[in-house]
Amino acid sequence: MSSALLRRLAPLSLFLVPLLIPVLVVAANAAVPKKHHHKKQTTATATAGTAATKTAATATRTATTTTRYTIPSAAHGVRFGTSLGTNTATTLRLFPRPDVVRIFWSSPKAQLPSMPSTAALWVSFKSLPSASSFAGILQAWNRSGRTVYWTYHHEPDRPGQISATKFRAGWASLLAVEKKYPSTHVKSMSILTGILLAPNHPHGNPESWYVNADILGFDCYVPASVPRAMAYAKAKHKPWAIPEFGADNGDAGNIKYIQSTIASWAAYPPLGASWYNNTAGASFSQPLTRLPQTTAFLKTLAAAY
């Protein structure tokens, strides 16, 4: 090409540069989420005039979250969620798509609460229903199509709760009903304290509290309880779960606590783990309203399920 022709084209090339820059920027932003296909990733909606801006903003937020919170390999395939605290609406506004919602009842109810479709419902109740009453309730849960893990009398091993003999008898009556009405998505789950498995057995012999539920649950606040619960369930050839866990270490400390907890179960991961959204005065965990970074990390983990 002659030098004279090049001199004529130079002004046109300067005119095209501003047009190319936005294309390159949008392409760079659009490439970010392709690396991380979380099935619960939020998609921005906008009018035609603002769609490109909001898409770029969504990509930036995704990139920031991914950079800040690396998902441990042992977290994949594990459900993460929370209990509801004293205000369900507030909790679900903070954590709108949990994989688990932990629900506490005094008595079992046929009508399940309205919760996000992503969530498995882990419900527990203290009152023992009659066999006929529970049969109707269980069949209603089966028809609901929801994933339900049900528990009679969680943490019975705590002092002053119920005798081991009475606890096992109550479970035997409910498991007999479950056997008559089996389901692929409604399962029984016993819930004991993780501290029960400590070497000094502070709540008695763990075997005295064992029932043949589908899933073995242990509330694990003390980090050492997690590998003990994992080993106990594995020895019983049972799947297991952590219906309650939590810490009061501040946001940065809580994230380290969660990461350490996940690392400790790598050899035999649980089905799920639910943060205890504590709204009482106890210091073993804090409400999610005070923990924005902890909440963001839990949401990231839930999105990776």
Secondary structure as the mmCIF struct_conf table of DSSP 4:
data_model
#
loop_
_struct_conf.conf_type_id
_struct_conf.id
_struct_conf.beg_label_comp_id
_struct_conf.beg_label_asym_id
_struct_conf.beg_label_seq_id
_struct_conf.end_label_comp_id
_struct_conf.end_label_asym_id
_struct_conf.end_label_seq_id
HELX_RH_AL_P HELX_RH_AL_P1 SER A 3 ALA A 30
TURN_TY1_P TURN_TY1_P1 ALA A 31 ALA A 31
BEND BEND1 VAL A 32 VAL A 32
HELX_RH_3T_P HELX_RH_3T_P1 PRO A 33 LYS A 35
TURN_TY1_P TURN_TY1_P2 LYS A 39 LYS A 40
TURN_TY1_P TURN_TY1_P3 ALA A 48 THR A 50
HELX_RH_AL_P HELX_RH_AL_P2 ALA A 51 ARG A 68
HELX_LH_PP_P HELX_LH_PP_P1 THR A 70 PRO A 72
HELX_RH_3T_P HELX_RH_3T_P2 SER A 73 ALA A 75
TURN_TY1_P TURN_TY1_P4 HIS A 76 GLY A 77
STRN STRN1 ARG A 79 SER A 83
TURN_TY1_P TURN_TY1_P5 GLY A 85 THR A 86
HELX_RH_AL_P HELX_RH_AL_P3 THR A 88 LEU A 94
BEND BEND2 PHE A 95 ARG A 97
BEND BEND3 ASP A 99 ASP A 99
STRN STRN2 VAL A 100 TRP A 105
BEND BEND4 SER A 106 SER A 107
BEND BEND5 ALA A 110 GLN A 111
TURN_TY1_P TURN_TY1_P6 SER A 117 THR A 118
STRN STRN3 ALA A 120 PHE A 125
BEND BEND6 LYS A 126 SER A 127
HELX_RH_AL_P HELX_RH_AL_P4 ALA A 131 SER A 144
STRN STRN4 VAL A 148 TYR A 152
BEND BEND7 HIS A 153 GLU A 155
TURN_TY1_P TURN_TY1_P7 PRO A 156 ASP A 157
BEND BEND8 ARG A 158 ARG A 158
TURN_TY1_P TURN_TY1_P8 PRO A 159 GLY A 160
BEND BEND9 GLN A 161 GLN A 161
HELX_RH_AL_P HELX_RH_AL_P5 ALA A 164 LYS A 180
BEND BEND10 TYR A 181 TYR A 181
BEND BEND11 THR A 184 HIS A 185
STRN STRN5 VAL A 186 THR A 193
HELX_RH_3T_P HELX_RH_3T_P3 GLY A 194 LEU A 197
BEND BEND12 ALA A 198 ALA A 198
TURN_TY1_P TURN_TY1_P9 PRO A 199 ASN A 200
TURN_TY1_P TURN_TY1_P10 PRO A 202 HIS A 203
BEND BEND13 GLY A 204 GLY A 204
HELX_RH_3T_P HELX_RH_3T_P4 PRO A 206 TRP A 209
BEND BEND14 ASP A 214 ASP A 214
STRN STRN6 ILE A 215 ASP A 219
BEND BEND15 VAL A 222 VAL A 222
TURN_TY1_P TURN_TY1_P11 PRO A 223 ALA A 224
HELX_RH_AL_P HELX_RH_AL_P6 SER A 225 ALA A 235
TURN_TY1_P TURN_TY1_P12 LYS A 236 HIS A 237
STRN STRN7 TRP A 240 PHE A 245
BEND BEND16 ASN A 249 ASN A 249
HELX_RH_AL_P HELX_RH_AL_P7 GLY A 250 SER A 264
TURN_TY1_P TURN_TY1_P13 TRP A 265 ALA A 267
BEND BEND17 TYR A 268 TYR A 268
BEND BEND18 LEU A 271 LEU A 271
STRN STRN8 GLY A 272 TRP A 275
BEND BEND19 ALA A 280 GLY A 281
BEND BEND20 SER A 283 PHE A 284
HELX_RH_3T_P HELX_RH_3T_P5 LEU A 288 ARG A 290
HELX_RH_AL_P HELX_RH_AL_P8 PRO A 292 ALA A 303
TURN_TY1_P TURN_TY1_P14 ALA A 304 ALA A 304
#
